[in-house]
């Protein structure tokens, strides 16, 4: 079980891009970028994004490919980067690292045997946010004058805070924990083909006659990034029991089970650490020449690999 179980409860409806026109969105930077990292690594020759010293920066190709989508639809992005990790998340992070190590091993084995397509597929699964990827993403955004900020802890929590304050209209992320942080409207599947979908926080609570506290309780019972769920408890059972007994503590008491750190986990979702130290201005003055030189000269990305995407970026910025 896990946060993906919330899809069975969340009110999610398709949304047309026209409905996003003129809006501002806080973007879960790592979540958004990971999609493009996976695509670039799987479908692009490795030498395209690897420098002479072996540093890999597929994010630069991904950024140039992904940013035009915002401006084509007159959607103003503010990227929110992850801050420090909360200690309770370490088991989940270690599990993710283990999956990446396994994917890297499979990629090396496939590459050694000449199975390049399979190797690329495994390399895409092994992608992580290296220091080079984080730094160069910020530096390219600086050249393009696209705003960003660092969250104190979870990016989704900071983005939700900005949306609840009315400073942005939407949060863009595929993570369901946006719902637990109280994000009013979360745009999902923004990086995929076709139209995205909108996850509605208030509609979710109203549909199931829940409070936010009860929604968090359901998630904790099913399992979150901070805890394993109760064995055999899925979203339907959790919903029924939370509504019947009223709270997480009451459900645990009735079942005579314990979730370690349950109160702290609940508080991490209901009262996350966020900041109000940000400034959002829609006026942008991108330096396309500097951005091009940064990608092609500083980081050795062949110009012909990004020329079409860069032209699209120039056009969409002019019409945004």
N, C-alpha and C positions, 0 to 999 in steps of 0.2 A: 504494500500500500504506500501511498505518498500523496504529495500535493496534486498530482495529476488526477486523483480521484475527485477533486473539486469540480471537474468538468461535468460530473453527473448532477451537480447541484447548481452550478453557476448559470445565470441567465446570459446566454451568448447568442447574438444575432448577427447576420451579415450586415455589412455597412458599405455603401458606395464611396468611392474616392471623392466624388463631388461633395459629399457631406463633410469632408475634412478640409475643404478649401477655406483658407484664411485662418485656420486654427494654429495653435502652438502645441507642441508635444514634447514632453520629457521622455527621452529615449534611454532605456536600459542599455548602456553602451556595450557591455560585454556580451549580453544576450543577442543584440542586433548584429554585432561584429562577428560573433562566432558562426552565424549562418554563412556569411560571405567568406570567412576563413575556410570553412569546410568545402564550399563550392570551388574556390580558387585552387586549393590544394588538390582536390580530387580531379579537376578538369584542366589544369594548367601544368605545363612542363615545369618541373622543380627548379630548373636553372633560371627561369624567368624571375622568380622572386628570391633567389638565393644570391647573395653578394659574393665577391671573390674571397672574402675571409670566412664564408660559411654561414653568415647571419641570414636568417629567413624572415622576410617581411611580406608575406602574402596579404597582410592587412591593407597595405598601400594600394594594391590592385583592387581589393574588395571595397575599400572606401570610395574609390573613383567610380566603381560600378554601382554602388548602392546609394550614394548621396543624391543623384539626379531624381530618384523616385520621390523624394520629399518635395523638391521644387517644381517638378512637373505637375504636382497636385496642390501647389500653393500651401504646403504644410511646413511650418517653421520648426526645425528641430533644435532641442537643447540636449546635448548628450550628458548623461550622468554616469560617472565612473564609480566602481566599487571602492569602498574604503577598507578599513581593517576588518578582518574576519572575526566573528564572535567565536569564542572557544567551544561552545556547544556544537558548532558546525564542523569541527575538526574530523569526526568520524565520517561524515558525508563527504568532506573534501578528500580525505584519504581514500575513500572508495572510488571517487572520481579519478584520483591520481593512479590508482591501481588499474582502472579500466584503460586509462591512457597508456600506461606502461605495457599492458597486454596488447593493445593495438599497435604500439611501436614495435614490439617484438614480432608480431604477425607481419607488419610492413617490411621489416628487415628480412624476414624469411622469404616473403614473396618476391622481394627485389632481388635477393641472391639467386632465386630460381628463375628470374626473368619474367615473372608474372607482374608486369608493370601496372596494369589496370587494377589488379587486386591490391597491389602495394599502395597505390594512390588512394584507394578507398579506405584502407586501414590508416594511412597517414592523416586523412581528413578526420577520422575519429579520434586521433591522438592529439589534435590541436589544443594548445593551451595559450594563455595570455602571458607570453614572455615579457621580460622587461623591455626588450627592443620593440615588440609589438605595441605595448602600452605607450612607450615614449614617442614612437614615430606616428602613432595615431593622433596623439595630442598635437604634435608639431605640424602635421598636415592640416588638421583642423584650424590651427592658428593661421597658416598661410591662406586658408580659404575663409577665414573670419567666421567660422561656425562656432557658436558658443558651447562651452562645456563646463562642468564643475565636478568636484570630487565629493562623494557622499562620506559622512563620518564612518558609516558601516555599510549596510546593504543599500545598493543602488535603488532597488524597488521601493524601499521605505522612504528614501529621500524624494524619489519621483512622486510617490503617493502624497507626500506632504505638500509638495508644490501644487499638485492638482487639487487637493482639498483646500488649499489656501486661495485657489482661483487664479494662480499665476500661470498655469498651463491648462489647456482644455482636455488633453488626453495624456495617457502614459502609453508608450509603445514597448511591449514586452510580451514574450510567450510564456512567462512564468505565472503560475496560478496564485502564487503568494501575493501578487499585487492586490488580489481580492481581500486577503487577510489584513493588509495594511490600509484598507479602506479606500483604494483608488476608485474614484467615481466611475470613470470610463477607461477601460484598458483596450487598446487596439492590439489584436493578435494577428499572426500570419501576415504581417506587413511585408516581410521579406520573401514571401512565396508568390507564385503566379496566381492570377485571379484576384478577386476582391478580398479584403481583409474581413475580420469579424470583430465585434465590439462586445466586451464583457462588462455588464452593468452591475455595479455594486448594490445600489439601492433597490433595483428590480429583483436582485437575488434575495435580499433580505425580505422584501415584501412578499415575494412568491411563496417563500417557505415560512413566513411569519417568525423570523429570527432576529435576534440582536447581533451586532458585530461580535460581541463576546461569545455568543453561542456558535457563530460561524467558526471562530478560532478554535473553540472546543471540539467541533466536528473534525477539523483538520488535525488537531493533536491526537485525537483518537485513531485517525487513519494513519497518521505518521507525517512528519515534516522533515525539513533539512536538519532539525535540531533533535529529533527523537524518532524512535521506531514506534509504530502504532501498536494497538492492542491486537493480538493474533485473532483473526477471524472477524474483525470489525471493518467493514467497508463503509462507503459513504451513506448508503441507504440505512444501515443499522445505526450508524452514528447519528444521523439526522433524527431518526425515530426516538432514540434514547435521550438525546439532548433536549428534544422538544418535550418528552415525557417527564424527565427529571429536572430539567431547567438549567443545569450547569455541568461543567466538566467534573468538578469535585463530586457532585451528586452521582454522576454516572460511574465514576471510579469507585465510589463508596458502595453503590449497589452491586457492582461486579466484584468487589473486594480485590481490586488490583491497584497497582501503583505505577505512575509514570514519573520517573525520576526528573526533577527540575520542572515539573509541570507548571508551577506558578511563574517561574522565571521565563519559560518559553511563551506562556500566555502574555506576559508583560513585554517580551521582545516584539510581539506583533501589535499589541495595543498601544504601547508607548515606546516606539523605537527611537534611537538617537538620530536626530536630524539637525540640519542647520538652516538658518534663514539668511546666511551670508552668500547671496547670489544676486546677480543683476541680469535681467533679461531685456535685451534690446534687439528689435527685429532688423535694424539697419545693419547691413553687412557690406564690407568692401573687400571682396576677395582679391588676392594677388595671384592671378592665374599663372603668370610667368614664373614667379617664385615657387608656386606649387608644382609646376611642371619640372622645373630644374631640381627641386627637392626629390621628387620621385625618380626621375630619370638619371640625373647626374650624381646626387648624393647617395642614392640607394640603388643605382644601377639597374632599374627596371627598364627593359627595352621599350623605347617610345612606341613602336608599332603594336605593342601588346595593350597599350592603354589609350592609343590615339582616338579611337572611336568613342570610348567611354568619356574621355576628357572633353571632346567636342560636345558631347551630350551634356556634360556638366556645365560647360560655358553657356550653352543655349538655355538650359533650365534656370541657371542663376539669373540670366538677363530677364527672364519672364516671371521670376518669382515675386 
